[in-house]
Structure formats: C-alpha cells, structure tokens
C-alpha cells in the first residue's frame, strides 16, 4: 500500500492505493501529473530517510508528499 499526501490550506488529504492494482497505479500516476502540473512540489524519502524532490511518479515510493508552491513577498 502506498500513499499520496497532499498538503493545502485545509491541512492534508491522503490517497492510499494498492501498488499491485494496475488501475489504482494508473489513477495515482494521473493524480501526480495533475498536482505537479498545477504547481505542487512532490517529495519522497530516499533510502536514508531524507526528503528528495521528484519530478515523476514513483510507484515504489511508500509515501509521496505534495505541497503547494510557496509564495513569498
């Protein structure tokens, strides 16, 4: 089981999907493309547990965290 975690102004939303289910993986990949296309940054943890920015869908990642573009001023 893998999870997509989307952070926003309301907190977070989690989408769990079964990595063994081809349809669920395709839906998760489409959600990743939609979110990154909307300006969200995606991160996963590397083998040392450190966050790594990712630009593409990784079906082997346990968790992928998305956070919106930060705007400063």
N, C-alpha and C positions, 0 to 999 in steps of 0.2 A: 504494500500500500504506500502510495506517495501522496504528498500534499502540496497544493499551491496556496500560498498565504498572501492575500492582497491587503496592504495597508492603505487606509484612506482617512478622511476627516472623521469618520464614524468609528474608527477602531480597526478591526481586521475581519476579513471574511476568509474562510478556509474551504477549499475544494479538495476532497480526497478522491483518489482514483486508483483503480487496480491496474498495476503495470502489466499484468498478464492478460488484460482485456484490450484487444486491439482497438475497439470502438472508443473505449474510455481514454486510451492513449491519444488517439486522433483528436478527440474533443479537448483534451488538456493541451495538446500542441496548438490547436486553433485559439484557445484562450490565451496562451503565452504570446502568440503572434499579435492578437488583438491588444493585449495590455502593453507590450513593448511598442507597438505601433502608435498607441495613444500617449506615449512618453514615459511610461513606467520603467524603472530600472529593475532588473531581475538579478538576484544573487543566489548562489548555492554555497554549501560548505565544501571545502576541499578535504583531502584525506587527513589534514592536520586540524580540521575543525574551524579553519579561518574562512571568512566570507570571501567569495570570488564573484565578481560581476560576470554575468553570462549574457551572450547576445543571441543564443539559440536554445531551443528546447532540449533538455537532457532528461530522457525518460528514466535514467538510472538514479537520478537525484532523489533522496528521501524527501527533502523539502526544498521548495523554491519560494523565495520571499520577493514580493514585488512592492516597491514603494514609489509614490508619485514623484514627479520632477519637483525638486526643491527650488523655490524662487526666493531670492534674497533682494535686499534693497537698502 
